[in-house]
Amino acid sequence: MQSLTEEIQSFSRTRLKRQCTRVTSLSGRRIIETWKGSMMTVVDDPAAPEKMLGYVPDTSWDLQVGVVKPYLLLGSQDAAHDFSTLRKHKVSHILNVAFGVENVFPDLFVYKTVSILDQPDTDLVPHLQECCDFILQARAEKGVVLVHCNTGISRAPAAVIGYLMSCDDRSFDDALSVVAAARPATCPNPGFLNQLRKYQAEKTAASKH
């Protein structure tokens, strides 16, 4: 009569098939891991899409700050969290229009948080007055305000475009051009762009009455 250990070994030799495991690494490389005895063999997965092979995620900080006006800057949360960058640009006020992003230097800068979701159906326009008021406050106090969201691509540029339209009497196209020149990564989501265009039309119609 076989022992339990002998039965398990016999079962594994005769009935279990060798398996391989497909793995996607952090760099995006897809590989196949195969065990032979106690040794593991690793080869590239031939079924992996070519676009995945060689993909390396960008984990560097985005410290690029766009100068829209001498008192009005635009950037990402990375810039807002980097003290040397803030000091370099003489920032005194920080307008945070991200959602769930911490204000990390509350004792050193004047903060305003206006939480906006980066979704096309998010109602942007009701937030513009609050953003404008804070930017005007910073200007009145002879300060420099950094407007940021998470990546400085959609929400923060949209808020700055809204400010230029509302408080600097710029057209939508002109405001978008100024902001994109200051920060080339600017790309508000389609919903925000449509709302800002509609805001322009409403302003134009109101001025005719």
N, C-alpha and C positions, 0 to 999 in steps of 0.2 A: 504494500500500500504506500503511495507517494505522500510525502509531506506537503503541506500547503504551499511552501516555497517552491518545491519541485513542480507542483501543478501549475503555479503561476508562470514559472519559467518555460514550461512545456507549452502552455497556452500562447504565450507571447511569441515563441519561435514559430509556431505553426499557424496561428490564426490572425495575428495582428500585422497589418501592412505598415510599412515605413511611411511616415508623413513628412511633408515639407511645409514650411511656413513662409508666407509672403509678408514682408515687412517694409513699411515706408519710414525712412529715417527722418530726422528733423530737418535735414538739408533738402528733402524732397526726393532723395534717391530711393528707388524701389528695388529690393533685393529678395532673394529666395534663400532661406536657411534650411539645410538638409542635414540630418544626423546619420552618421554611419558608425555604428558601434558607439564609442565614447567621443568621437570626433565630429565637429560641426563644419560643414562646407558652406561658404557664402558666395553666391554668384549674382550678377545683375539679372533682374526679371526681364526676360525678352518681351513680355506682354506689356511692359510699362510704356506709357505714352512718352514720346521723345521730349515733349515739353517739360515733363517732370524731371528728367535726368539733367543734372547740372543746375537745377533751380536752387538758389541760395536766398533765404529770406533776409530782408534788410532790417537789421536790428539796431542800426545807428540812430542816434538822436537827431531830430530835426530842429536845429537851432536857428534856422534862417528866419529873420524877422523882416517883414515888408514895411517900408516907411511910406504910408499913405499921405500923411501930412507930418510936419515936425512934431506935432503933439499926438499923433494917431498912428499906432503901430499894429501890425497884424501878424499872428503866428500860431503855433501849435501849443499843446500842453507841455511839450518838452521845453520850449523856450520859457514858458511861464513857470516851470519848475527848476530852471537853471539860474541860480543867483547871479553868476558872473555875467550871463547874457542880459539879465534885467538891469544890472548896474551899468554895463557897457552902453546900453541904450537910454540910460537915465530915466527908467520907468518909475513912476510914482503911483499910478493907478492901474488896476488890472480888472478888465471886464471878462468874466468867465461865462461863456454861453454854452458850455458843454453840459452833459448830463452825468452827474456822479463823479466829477473830477474835483479833487480836493484843492482848496486854496492853501498852499503850503507855507506861506510867510505872512500870516495875518497880522503880526506885530510890526512888519516892515513896510507894507504897502496898503493902499486903500483898495479894498475889493468890492466888487458887485457881482453877484451870481444871478444870472437869468437862465434857468435850465430850459434848454430847447432840444427836443429830439430831432435827430437828422433823418426825418422821414418826409417824403413828398407831400403827405396829407397833413403834416404838422402846420398849424396856423401860425405863421411867422409874424405877420403884420402887427398883431396886438402887442408883441414884445418890443417893437421898434422904438416906441416912445420912451420906454424904460432904459433902453440902451442909449438912445440919444441924450437923455437927461444926464446919464452918468458921464458920457464923453464930454458934454458941455461943462459939467462940473469940474472935470479934470482940467479942461482948458481954462476955465475961470480961475482955477487955483494955480495956474502957471505950471501945470504938471504934464506928464507924458503918459498916455494910457495905452496899454497893450490889450488888444481884443483877441481872445483865443477860444478855441473849442478843443476837440481831441486832436485832430490832425491839421487844423487850420486850412481846410479845403472847402468846406461847405457852409457850416453855420456861421463861423466868425466872418468870413467874407460877405455872406448875405447880410449880416448885421451892419457891417461897415458900409456896404452898398446902400442899405436903407438909411443910414445916417447921412451919407452924402446927398441922397435924394431929398431927404426931409429937412436937413439943417444947412446944407450947402447949396441947395437949389440946383442940383445936378440932374440931368436926365438919366434914365436907366442905363442907356448905352454908354454914356459918358462915365457914369459911376462905375460900371462894370469894367470899363477899359482902364480906369485909374487903379482900381483894386488889383486887376490881373497884372498890370505892369509892376505894381509893388510886390506882389506875391504870385509868381507864375503858376503855382500849384492850384490857384483858385478854381473851383468848380462846384458852385452851389448845386444842390440836387434840382431836378426839373420842376418840382413843386414850388420850391422857393423862387426860382426864376420866373415862373408864371405869376406868382403872387406879387413879385416886385414889378413886373410889367403892368399888371392890373392896378397896382398902387400908383404907378406913373400915369395911367389913363385917368384914374379918379382925380388925381391932383390937377391934371390938365383940364379936365371938365369943370372942376370946382373953380379954377382960376378964371374961367370964362363967364362966370355968373357974378 
